[in-house]
Amino acid sequence: MNVFKFGGASVKDAQGVKNVATVLQQTGHVNLVIVVSAMGKMTNALEGVVNCYFKEPAKVKQAIEDIKEYHWSVSKEIFTDINAPIFKQIQALITTLSSFLQTNKSTNQAYVYDQVVGYGELLSTTIVSAYLTQKTIKNTWVDIRTCIVTDASFRDASVDWQTTKQHIIKNIPATGITITQGFLAAEATNNFTTTLGREGSDYTAAILAYCLNAASVTIWKDVPGVLNADPRYFKTTTLLHHISYREAIELAFYGASVIHPKTLQPLQKKEIPLFVKSFYDPLSPGTCVGKGVTLDPKTACFILKKGQVLLSLSSLDFSFIVEKNISDVFTLLDKNKMKVSLIQNSAISFSVVIDNIYNNLEVLLTSLRSTFRVSWNEEVTLYTIRHASFNDVKSLIKNKEVLLKQESRETVQVVIKD
């Protein structure tokens, strides 16, 4: 068994859906689990539905209609028969989504979010499965929520690995092609939909591979593989042919967007190789993440995270910042769901770079002010350079305002004011 994952960019339109069939035909795989993300920016569109639901309910109906029309339009291009079952299937999913929003009584935004955004994956996989069937590529559609079991931490659920493995073995056919959703799961108590965090479809592929003892995982993207820098921000990039598990985990931890941070750990445990390839050129070797050489070619890798917050704390009475203070700070960071990217401390100060993805900064600042003198910079960029030379760093910070710099043997991190 092998696992393929197609991201939103690879199925964003009719041509993308058709290309899934092309990739399968060219690679010739027989036993596959195919994980598919929501089409294009559909997760963003469904997040818009959630925002309307809580803030502008009069706009919910039109927002859902726009989502239906998007999938309807894609389907019209790839299904020649307007009476094909796919159109009824799309309508049924849209009706179920609308019904949930009309009857829901919960004010928990994270819960509502997870019940709504998952329809992007349910719609995309339904369309892909139907198209492959039309192309005489036999497949089985499986609801991943019957397979992956989590706790009830909506928007960032933790996997119950033992139960999940049992369900995957029970519900995923041992042979043939299976189509299923990324990103989604279900909690054990009430079977409510949960999600694994943004970009969690890669993680879904890794979970399936681990539980099925898969031979490999391939992530199909619109780039030739893992590059040493994001081509949107760097003029010159280098394709990395091979990355060790350890190095890939380091890159993912620091924010490399090609591989989800949680994806690599289950694969490394069973030494399942991960390939990152271009869906435009399915037969090219791409990048392999696995055992062996740390990095090939050995070159500096640049990672940037925009929209970060640099938070600096100092004691009100100029006393030392000690372990108890730092422990209290991290308790508050955890409580407010802040993702920490960098920490630095001195005798009387403590600085931390955080990702305010849940918009809890004001609440955090209020809590901190009772104990610390607080200053902060919003919308800063954190650059992380692995295996950097002196000239790499010098070139990066040239003509930029550096707010913080931290250096270790293999890694340099620089916070720059935009």
VOPAGU-2260 file (C-alpha; in pm, 1 decimal, decimal comma):
REM VOPAGU-2260
SITE   aa  ch    i         X         Y         Z
SITE  MET   A    0       0,0       0,0       0,0
SITE  ASN   A    1     113,8     354,6     -82,1
SITE  VAL   A    2     -40,6     683,3      25,0
SITE  PHE   A    3     -85,3     983,2    -206,6
SITE  LYS   A    4    -188,7    1326,3     -87,1
SITE  PHE   A    5    -324,1    1593,3    -321,9
SITE  GLY   A    6    -340,4    1943,1    -175,8
SITE  GLY   A    7    -586,9    2218,5    -251,3
SITE  ALA   A    8    -372,5    2371,3    -526,4
SITE  SER   A    9    -365,7    2038,2    -712,9
SITE  VAL   A   10    -746,8    2009,6    -727,4
SITE  LYS   A   11    -841,3    2377,3    -739,8
SITE  ASP   A   12   -1026,3    2348,2   -1072,5
SITE  ALA   A   13   -1151,9    2102,4   -1333,6
SITE  GLN   A   14    -807,9    2060,3   -1488,9
SITE  GLY   A   15    -665,0    1978,0   -1148,0
SITE  VAL   A   16    -923,5    1705,9   -1087,8
SITE  LYS   A   17    -850,4    1561,2   -1431,5
SITE  ASN   A   18    -479,7    1568,0   -1352,0
SITE  VAL   A   19    -532,5    1336,4   -1052,8
SITE  ALA   A   20    -634,1    1067,3   -1300,2
SITE  THR   A   21    -329,8    1149,5   -1515,2
SITE  VAL   A   22     -95,5    1111,8   -1218,1
SITE  LEU   A   23    -248,8     773,5   -1131,4
SITE  GLN   A   24    -220,1     654,9   -1491,0
SITE  GLN   A   25     143,6     766,7   -1523,7
SITE  THR   A   26     263,6     632,4   -1189,4
SITE  GLY   A   27      81,4     304,3   -1232,0
SITE  HIS   A   28       5,5     244,4    -866,3
SITE  VAL   A   29    -260,0     -17,3    -791,3
SITE  ASN   A   30    -297,6     -21,3    -412,8
SITE  LEU   A   31    -340,6     335,5    -294,5
SITE  VAL   A   32    -500,3     549,8     -31,6
SITE  ILE   A   33    -551,4     895,9    -180,4
SITE  VAL   A   34    -593,4    1183,8      63,3
SITE  VAL   A   35    -749,4    1496,1     -89,4
SITE  SER   A   36    -770,0    1847,1      53,8
SITE  ALA   A   37   -1043,7    2102,1      -5,8
SITE  MET   A   38   -1031,8    2263,0    -349,1
SITE  GLY   A   39    -822,5    2575,5    -389,2
SITE  LYS   A   40    -903,9    2833,0    -120,6
SITE  MET   A   41   -1223,7    2658,0     -16,3
SITE  THR   A   42   -1118,6    2626,8     348,6
SITE  ASN   A   43   -1085,3    3005,7     356,1
SITE  ALA   A   44   -1432,3    3037,8     202,0
SITE  LEU   A   45   -1580,2    2807,3     466,4
SITE  GLU   A   46   -1401,8    3003,6     738,9
SITE  GLY   A   47   -1587,6    3299,6     591,4
SITE  VAL   A   48   -1914,8    3112,3     645,8
SITE  VAL   A   49   -1823,0    3063,0    1011,6
SITE  ASN   A   50   -1739,6    3432,2    1050,3
SITE  CYS   A   51   -2071,3    3531,0     890,1
SITE  TYR   A   52   -2257,1    3287,1    1115,4
SITE  PHE   A   53   -2128,5    3463,3    1427,1
SITE  LYS   A   54   -2103,1    3823,1    1302,3
SITE  GLU   A   55   -2324,0    3872,2     993,6
SITE  PRO   A   56   -2582,5    3592,4     985,4
SITE  ALA   A   57   -2775,9    3753,6     700,7
SITE  LYS   A   58   -2481,7    3674,3     470,0
SITE  VAL   A   59   -2458,9    3303,6     552,5
SITE  LYS   A   60   -2704,9    3186,4     285,6
SITE  GLN   A   61   -2520,6    3363,5       3,8
SITE  ALA   A   62   -2180,5    3246,0     127,6
SITE  ILE   A   63   -2301,4    2885,0     116,8
SITE  GLU   A   64   -2455,8    2938,7    -225,5
SITE  ASP   A   65   -2119,2    3065,6    -354,1
SITE  ILE   A   66   -1952,1    2748,5    -225,8
SITE  LYS   A   67   -2211,6    2532,2    -397,6
SITE  GLU   A   68   -2168,9    2724,1    -723,0
SITE  TYR   A   69   -1790,1    2681,5    -713,6
SITE  HIS   A   70   -1814,7    2301,2    -691,4
SITE  TRP   A   71   -2106,2    2293,5    -933,5
SITE  SER   A   72   -1901,2    2488,1   -1189,3
SITE  VAL   A   73   -1601,6    2254,4   -1159,1
SITE  SER   A   74   -1827,9    1951,6   -1193,6
SITE  LYS   A   75   -1997,8    2087,7   -1506,0
SITE  GLU   A   76   -1659,0    2091,2   -1678,8
SITE  ILE   A   77   -1572,5    1730,6   -1601,9
SITE  PHE   A   78   -1907,5    1551,8   -1602,5
SITE  THR   A   79   -2074,0    1557,7   -1941,6
SITE  ASP   A   80   -2413,9    1442,0   -1812,5
SITE  ILE   A   81   -2595,5    1719,8   -1622,7
SITE  ASN   A   82   -2804,9    1447,0   -1459,8
SITE  ALA   A   83   -2497,1    1267,7   -1324,5
SITE  PRO   A   84   -2532,4    1162,4    -958,1
SITE  ILE   A   85   -2250,8    1397,6    -853,6
SITE  PHE   A   86   -2480,4    1702,0    -871,3
SITE  LYS   A   87   -2726,7    1543,8    -629,2
SITE  GLN   A   88   -2437,1    1449,6    -402,5
SITE  ILE   A   89   -2310,0    1808,9    -398,6
SITE  GLN   A   90   -2659,1    1936,6    -322,0
SITE  ALA   A   91   -2701,5    1683,6     -40,2
SITE  LEU   A   92   -2377,8    1798,1     126,1
SITE  ILE   A   93   -2474,3    2165,6      90,7
SITE  THR   A   94   -2817,2    2091,9     237,9
SITE  THR   A   95   -2660,4    1913,0     535,3
SITE  LEU   A   96   -2425,4    2206,3     594,7
SITE  SER   A   97   -2712,6    2456,4     581,4
SITE  SER   A   98   -2920,9    2242,5     813,2
SITE  PHE   A   99   -2643,5    2231,1    1072,7
SITE  LEU   A  100   -2612,5    2609,4    1077,5
SITE  GLN   A  101   -2989,8    2650,3    1106,9
SITE  THR   A  102   -3024,3    2409,7    1400,3
SITE  ASN   A  103   -2695,7    2454,3    1588,0
SITE  LYS   A  104   -2727,1    2595,7    1940,1
SITE  SER   A  105   -2359,5    2596,0    2038,3
SITE  THR   A  106   -2176,3    2927,1    2081,5
SITE  ASN   A  107   -1837,2    2752,5    2085,7
SITE  GLN   A  108   -1672,0    2895,5    1776,5
SITE  ALA   A  109   -1404,6    2624,5    1758,2
SITE  TYR   A  110   -1673,9    2354,4    1760,0
SITE  VAL   A  111   -1877,5    2529,3    1489,5
SITE  TYR   A  112   -1561,2    2584,2    1287,0
SITE  ASP   A  113   -1483,7    2213,0    1276,1
SITE  GLN   A  114   -1839,4    2114,3    1184,7
SITE  VAL   A  115   -1839,9    2361,4     892,4
SITE  VAL   A  116   -1493,2    2372,9     733,0
SITE  GLY   A  117   -1478,5    1998,1     679,0
SITE  TYR   A  118   -1732,4    2025,2     399,0
SITE  GLY   A  119   -1450,5    2144,3     172,0
SITE  GLU   A  120   -1286,9    1802,2     192,0
SITE  LEU   A  121   -1616,8    1614,0     175,2
SITE  LEU   A  122   -1707,2    1796,0    -145,9
SITE  SER   A  123   -1365,4    1765,2    -311,6
SITE  THR   A  124   -1329,8    1392,0    -243,5
SITE  THR   A  125   -1683,0    1324,2    -364,6
SITE  ILE   A  126   -1602,5    1497,6    -693,9
SITE  VAL   A  127   -1260,8    1330,8    -736,1
SITE  SER   A  128   -1402,5     986,2    -660,3
SITE  ALA   A  129   -1685,4    1032,6    -909,5
SITE  TYR   A  130   -1447,1    1156,2   -1179,5
SITE  LEU   A  131   -1210,5     861,5   -1134,9
SITE  THR   A  132   -1509,9     629,6   -1163,1
SITE  GLN   A  133   -1607,9     804,6   -1486,9
SITE  LYS   A  134   -1252,7     740,7   -1612,9
SITE  THR   A  135   -1298,1     370,5   -1524,0
SITE  ILE   A  136   -1050,8     397,9   -1237,4
SITE  LYS   A  137   -1227,7     189,9    -974,9
SITE  ASN   A  138   -1214,5     338,2    -627,1
SITE  THR   A  139   -1382,6     335,5    -286,4
SITE  TRP   A  140   -1485,3     660,2    -112,5
SITE  VAL   A  141   -1428,1     645,6     265,3
SITE  ASP   A  142   -1526,8     903,7     525,5
SITE  ILE   A  143   -1204,7     960,3     721,1
SITE  ARG   A  144   -1413,0    1045,6    1027,9
SITE  THR   A  145   -1488,8     674,3    1059,9
SITE  CYS   A  146   -1113,5     611,0    1077,7
SITE  ILE   A  147    -927,9     878,7    1274,4
SITE  VAL   A  148   -1041,2     916,7    1634,5
SITE  THR   A  149    -933,3    1216,0    1844,5
SITE  ASP   A  150   -1005,3    1403,3    2163,7
SITE  ALA   A  151   -1248,8    1697,3    2160,2
SITE  SER   A  152    -985,6    1970,4    2119,1
SITE  PHE   A  153   -1161,0    2135,6    1826,7
SITE  ARG   A  154    -937,8    2295,1    1560,0
SITE  ASP   A  155    -626,0    2112,7    1684,1
SITE  ALA   A  156    -730,2    1766,2    1795,9
SITE  SER   A  157    -495,4    1498,0    1930,7
SITE  VAL   A  158    -510,7    1149,7    1780,2
SITE  ASP   A  159    -603,8     840,0    1979,2
SITE  TRP   A  160    -353,5     619,1    1799,4
SITE  GLN   A  161    -463,2     280,2    1927,5
SITE  THR   A  162    -832,1     326,7    1843,1
SITE  THR   A  163    -746,0     499,6    1516,0
SITE  LYS   A  164    -531,8     208,4    1400,3
SITE  GLN   A  165    -815,9     -33,8    1470,3
SITE  HIS   A  166   -1064,6     178,2    1276,0
SITE  ILE   A  167    -829,1     232,8     981,2
SITE  ILE   A  168    -759,1    -137,6     942,8
SITE  LYS   A  169   -1133,1    -205,9     964,0
SITE  ASN   A  170   -1251,7      66,0     722,4
SITE  ILE   A  171    -975,0     106,9     462,7
SITE  PRO   A  172    -973,8    -168,4     197,0
SITE  ALA   A  173    -649,6    -365,7     192,8
SITE  THR   A  174    -627,5    -349,6    -186,4
SITE  GLY   A  175    -742,8    -117,1    -462,7
SITE  ILE   A  176    -776,9     261,5    -456,2
SITE  THR   A  177    -938,9     444,3    -166,3
SITE  ILE   A  178   -1032,8     813,8    -175,7
SITE  THR   A  179   -1058,1     994,7     155,7
SITE  GLN   A  180   -1031,5    1335,9     316,1
SITE  GLY   A  181    -739,5    1512,9     475,9
SITE  PHE   A  182    -760,5    1740,0     780,0
SITE  LEU   A  183   -1071,3    1576,1     933,6
SITE  ALA   A  184   -1134,1    1333,3    1218,0
SITE  ALA   A  185   -1402,8    1267,7    1479,9
SITE  GLU   A  186   -1397,8    1279,9    1857,4
SITE  ALA   A  187   -1481,0     961,6    2044,9
SITE  THR   A  188   -1766,4    1066,3    2275,2
SITE  ASN   A  189   -2025,8    1223,1    2043,4
SITE  ASN   A  190   -1868,6    1155,5    1702,7
SITE  PHE   A  191   -1850,1    1531,0    1632,8
SITE  THR   A  192   -1614,9    1634,1    1353,8
SITE  THR   A  193   -1272,3    1754,6    1464,1
SITE  THR   A  194    -981,5    1893,0    1262,6
SITE  LEU   A  195    -607,7    1832,6    1288,1
SITE  GLY   A  196    -495,7    2193,4    1242,0
SITE  ARG   A  197    -448,0    2395,5     924,8
SITE  GLU   A  198    -255,0    2207,5     656,0
SITE  GLY   A  199    -342,9    1889,3     845,2
SITE  SER   A  200    -398,6    1683,2     530,0
SITE  ASP   A  201     -28,1    1591,6     521,1
SITE  TYR   A  202     -66,4    1467,8     877,3
SITE  THR   A  203    -368,4    1260,1     772,4
SITE  ALA   A  204    -155,1    1091,2     507,5
SITE  ALA   A  205     111,9    1012,9     767,2
SITE  ILE   A  206    -144,3     870,9    1011,2
SITE  LEU   A  207    -282,0     640,0     743,7
SITE  ALA   A  208      65,9     534,1     632,8
SITE  TYR   A  209     172,1     456,5     988,4
SITE  CYS   A  210    -136,8     250,8    1067,7
SITE  LEU   A  211    -129,4      64,4     734,8
SITE  ASN   A  212     249,5       7,5     732,0
SITE  ALA   A  213     257,5     176,6     393,7
SITE  ALA   A  214     556,5     150,9     161,6
SITE  SER   A  215     567,5     528,8     104,7
SITE  VAL   A  216     383,2     859,2     120,0
SITE  THR   A  217     384,6    1101,5    -173,8
SITE  ILE   A  218     269,8    1461,5    -138,8
SITE  TRP   A  219     178,7    1610,4    -476,5
SITE  LYS   A  220     237,2    1985,4    -500,8
SITE  ASP   A  221     278,5    2266,0    -752,4
SITE  VAL   A  222     655,7    2276,7    -690,7
SITE  PRO   A  223     919,9    2023,5    -805,9
SITE  GLY   A  224     990,9    1914,4    -449,4
SITE  VAL   A  225    1123,1    2067,2    -129,5
SITE  LEU   A  226    1318,8    2382,7    -208,8
SITE  ASN   A  227    1574,7    2545,3      17,7
SITE  ALA   A  228    1363,8    2865,1      24,2
SITE  ASP   A  229    1015,8    2984,9     -61,5
SITE  PRO   A  230    1026,7    3106,5    -425,1
SITE  ARG   A  231     762,6    3369,1    -342,4
SITE  TYR   A  232    1017,1    3552,4    -128,8
SITE  PHE   A  233    1359,2    3443,6    -257,9
SITE  LYS   A  234    1478,7    3496,0    -614,8
SITE  THR   A  235    1710,8    3195,2    -623,9
SITE  THR   A  236    1614,9    2852,6    -490,2
SITE  THR   A  237    1767,9    2504,1    -495,2
SITE  LEU   A  238    1582,0    2173,0    -512,6
SITE  LEU   A  239    1672,8    1944,3    -223,3
SITE  HIS   A  240    1701,3    1588,4    -353,9
SITE  HIS   A  241    1722,6    1418,2     -14,9
SITE  ILE   A  242    1654,3    1528,0     342,4
SITE  SER   A  243    1697,0    1315,7     652,6
SITE  TYR   A  244    1399,8    1275,2     885,0
SITE  ARG   A  245    1580,3    1474,4    1154,1
SITE  GLU   A  246    1661,1    1764,4     922,5
SITE  ALA   A  247    1308,1    1768,2     780,5
SITE  ILE   A  248    1161,2    1776,7    1132,2
SITE  GLU   A  249    1388,9    2072,2    1212,2
SITE  LEU   A  250    1278,1    2255,4     898,0
SITE  ALA   A  251     911,6    2181,0     968,4
SITE  PHE   A  252     946,1    2295,7    1330,0
SITE  TYR   A  253    1084,8    2629,5    1216,0
SITE  GLY   A  254     796,4    2675,3     974,2
SITE  ALA   A  255     889,0    2526,1     636,5
SITE  SER   A  256     552,0    2528,2     462,6
SITE  VAL   A  257     605,5    2230,9     230,3
SITE  ILE   A  258     582,9    1970,4     509,4
SITE  HIS   A  259     341,6    1984,9     802,6
SITE  PRO   A  260     526,2    1975,1    1138,5
SITE  LYS   A  261     335,7    1672,9    1272,6
SITE  THR   A  262     364,3    1472,5     950,8
SITE  LEU   A  263     717,4    1345,2     989,3
SITE  GLN   A  264     713,7    1188,7    1335,3
SITE  PRO   A  265     490,9     886,7    1261,5
SITE  LEU   A  266     674,5     825,5     932,6
SITE  GLN   A  267    1014,8     836,0    1101,3
SITE  LYS   A  268     904,8     580,3    1362,8
SITE  LYS   A  269     848,0     319,7    1090,8
SITE  GLU   A  270    1105,2     457,8     845,9
SITE  ILE   A  271     840,9     516,9     580,0
SITE  PRO   A  272     990,7     740,2     307,6
SITE  LEU   A  273     810,5    1062,4     220,4
SITE  PHE   A  274     828,2    1195,2    -135,3
SITE  VAL   A  275     737,3    1548,5    -236,1
SITE  LYS   A  276     672,9    1569,7    -610,2
SITE  SER   A  277     523,5    1795,7    -873,4
SITE  PHE   A  278     178,8    1702,8   -1000,5
SITE  TYR   A  279     280,8    1874,0   -1325,9
SITE  ASP   A  280     565,3    1624,3   -1374,4
SITE  PRO   A  281     469,1    1299,5   -1197,7
SITE  LEU   A  282     771,0    1099,7   -1315,3
SITE  SER   A  283    1035,0    1342,6   -1186,8
SITE  PRO   A  284    1216,8    1223,4    -871,0
SITE  GLY   A  285    1124,3    1524,2    -655,2
SITE  THR   A  286    1248,9    1517,6    -295,7
SITE  CYS   A  287    1282,9    1213,4     -71,3
SITE  VAL   A  288    1265,8    1249,3     305,1
SITE  GLY   A  289    1405,6     940,9     473,5
SITE  LYS   A  290    1710,7     769,0     615,9
SITE  GLY   A  291    2056,1     864,8     503,2
SITE  VAL   A  292    2243,0    1184,4     423,3
SITE  THR   A  293    2128,2    1491,2     616,8
SITE  LEU   A  294    2087,2    1718,2     316,8
SITE  ASP   A  295    2159,4    1674,9     -54,1
SITE  PRO   A  296    2280,9    1914,3    -176,6
SITE  LYS   A  297    2428,1    2063,1     141,8
SITE  THR   A  298    2310,5    2422,4     122,7
SITE  ALA   A  299    2162,3    2691,2     342,6
SITE  CYS   A  300    1786,3    2662,7     394,8
SITE  PHE   A  301    1579,5    2976,6     448,9
SITE  ILE   A  302    1244,2    2977,9     628,3
SITE  LEU   A  303    1034,1    3282,3     701,8
SITE  LYS   A  304     723,6    3330,5     912,7
SITE  LYS   A  305     540,8    3656,5     857,9
SITE  GLY   A  306     287,0    3822,8    1085,3
SITE  GLN   A  307     458,7    3719,1    1408,4
SITE  VAL   A  308     455,6    3903,0    1742,7
SITE  LEU   A  309     776,3    3978,7    1931,8
SITE  LEU   A  310     689,3    3997,9    2299,6
SITE  SER   A  311     945,7    4130,3    2550,2
SITE  LEU   A  312     898,0    4101,9    2926,1
SITE  SER   A  313    1098,5    4242,3    3214,8
SITE  SER   A  314    1041,5    4234,4    3589,2
SITE  LEU   A  315     866,2    4533,0    3745,5
SITE  ASP   A  316    1127,5    4562,0    4022,7
SITE  PHE   A  317    1438,3    4469,5    3817,7
SITE  SER   A  318    1464,4    4132,6    3989,7
SITE  PHE   A  319    1593,3    3831,0    3800,3
SITE  ILE   A  320    1370,6    3644,7    3555,1
SITE  VAL   A  321    1390,5    3294,9    3701,6
SITE  GLU   A  322    1241,3    2955,6    3624,1
SITE  LYS   A  323     918,4    3027,4    3811,5
SITE  ASN   A  324     859,8    3343,0    3601,2
SITE  ILE   A  325     926,2    3158,7    3277,3
SITE  SER   A  326     696,1    2875,1    3384,0
SITE  ASP   A  327     416,2    3124,1    3453,0
SITE  VAL   A  328     467,5    3285,9    3111,8
SITE  PHE   A  329     445,4    2953,4    2929,8
SITE  THR   A  330     131,9    2862,1    3122,1
SITE  LEU   A  331     -29,6    3179,5    2988,9
SITE  LEU   A  332     101,6    3117,5    2636,3
SITE  ASP   A  333     -51,0    2769,2    2642,1
SITE  LYS   A  334    -379,1    2894,7    2787,3
SITE  ASN   A  335    -410,1    3149,9    2505,3
SITE  LYS   A  336    -304,3    2898,8    2235,8
SITE  MET   A  337       2,9    3091,7    2129,6
SITE  LYS   A  338     246,7    2904,4    1906,9
SITE  VAL   A  339     603,1    2981,3    2019,2
SITE  SER   A  340     867,7    3019,2    1747,2
SITE  LEU   A  341    1165,0    3155,6    1942,3
SITE  ILE   A  342    1263,1    3232,2    2302,1
SITE  GLN   A  343    1552,2    3434,9    2444,9
SITE  ASN   A  344    1619,4    3539,5    2801,6
SITE  SER   A  345    1869,3    3740,7    3002,7
SITE  ALA   A  346    1898,4    3815,2    3375,1
SITE  ILE   A  347    1606,3    4060,0    3387,3
SITE  SER   A  348    1425,2    4011,5    3056,4
SITE  PHE   A  349    1253,0    3743,4    2854,5
SITE  SER   A  350    1162,6    3765,5    2484,9
SITE  VAL   A  351     943,2    3532,7    2286,4
SITE  VAL   A  352     822,0    3526,4    1926,4
SITE  ILE   A  353     466,0    3399,4    1900,2
SITE  ASP   A  354     210,2    3328,2    1630,9
SITE  ASN   A  355    -121,1    3485,7    1732,8
SITE  ILE   A  356    -333,4    3256,2    1517,7
SITE  TYR   A  357    -634,3    3264,7    1751,8
SITE  ASN   A  358    -627,6    3644,4    1801,4
SITE  ASN   A  359    -578,4    3617,5    2177,7
SITE  LEU   A  360    -298,7    3874,2    2203,9
SITE  GLU   A  361    -494,0    4136,5    2401,5
SITE  VAL   A  362    -608,5    3879,9    2657,2
SITE  LEU   A  363    -249,7    3755,7    2695,1
SITE  LEU   A  364    -110,8    4107,9    2736,2
SITE  THR   A  365    -365,8    4188,6    3005,3
SITE  SER   A  366    -264,2    3879,7    3202,5
SITE  LEU   A  367     108,3    3953,3    3169,1
SITE  ARG   A  368      88,7    4318,7    3274,3
SITE  SER   A  369       0,5    4223,9    3631,9
SITE  THR   A  370     346,3    4069,6    3676,4
SITE  PHE   A  371     576,3    4212,0    3408,3
SITE  ARG   A  372     667,6    4525,9    3224,8
SITE  VAL   A  373     550,3    4438,1    2872,1
SITE  SER   A  374     649,7    4566,8    2528,7
SITE  TRP   A  375     571,3    4411,4    2194,7
SITE  ASN   A  376     599,7    4446,1    1818,1
SITE  GLU   A  377     329,9    4309,0    1592,2
SITE  GLU   A  378     362,8    4205,7    1226,4
SITE  VAL   A  379     731,1    4116,3    1247,5
SITE  THR   A  380     898,2    3852,4    1029,4
SITE  LEU   A  381    1101,1    3566,3    1172,7
SITE  TYR   A  382    1374,6    3436,8     944,2
SITE  THR   A  383    1535,1    3101,4    1025,5
SITE  ILE   A  384    1845,9    2990,9     836,4
SITE  ARG   A  385    1971,9    2635,5     867,7
SITE  HIS   A  386    2339,9    2570,9     778,5
SITE  ALA   A  387    2396,0    2941,7     718,7
SITE  SER   A  388    2726,4    3096,6     619,8
SITE  PHE   A  389    2834,5    3438,6     743,1
SITE  ASN   A  390    2754,1    3586,1     402,1
SITE  ASP   A  391    2406,8    3427,3     400,6
SITE  VAL   A  392    2316,7    3610,4     720,2
SITE  LYS   A  393    2485,8    3933,4     616,4
SITE  SER   A  394    2295,0    3939,5     287,9
SITE  LEU   A  395    1963,5    3861,9     456,6
SITE  ILE   A  396    1976,0    4144,4     713,0
SITE  LYS   A  397    2125,0    4406,2     482,6
SITE  ASN   A  398    1921,1    4731,0     504,2
SITE  LYS   A  399    1672,5    4570,9     744,1
SITE  GLU   A  400    1584,3    4665,3    1103,1
SITE  VAL   A  401    1685,9    4370,7    1320,6
SITE  LEU   A  402    1491,8    4345,7    1647,2
SITE  LEU   A  403    1643,5    4021,8    1774,1
SITE  LYS   A  404    1906,7    3773,0    1660,7
SITE  GLN   A  405    1986,3    3428,2    1795,3
SITE  GLU   A  406    2252,7    3189,3    1672,3
SITE  SER   A  407    2344,3    2826,7    1739,9
SITE  ARG   A  408    2576,2    2580,8    1568,1
SITE  GLU   A  409    2340,5    2498,1    1279,8
SITE  THR   A  410    2068,9    2762,1    1302,0
SITE  VAL   A  411    2045,0    3141,8    1291,1
SITE  GLN   A  412    1716,9    3317,0    1370,3
SITE  VAL   A  413    1655,4    3683,7    1303,8
SITE  VAL   A  414    1346,6    3889,3    1384,7
SITE  ILE   A  415    1300,8    4177,0    1141,1
SITE  LYS   A  416    1057,5    4463,9    1155,0
SITE  ASP   A  417     855,4    4485,5     833,4
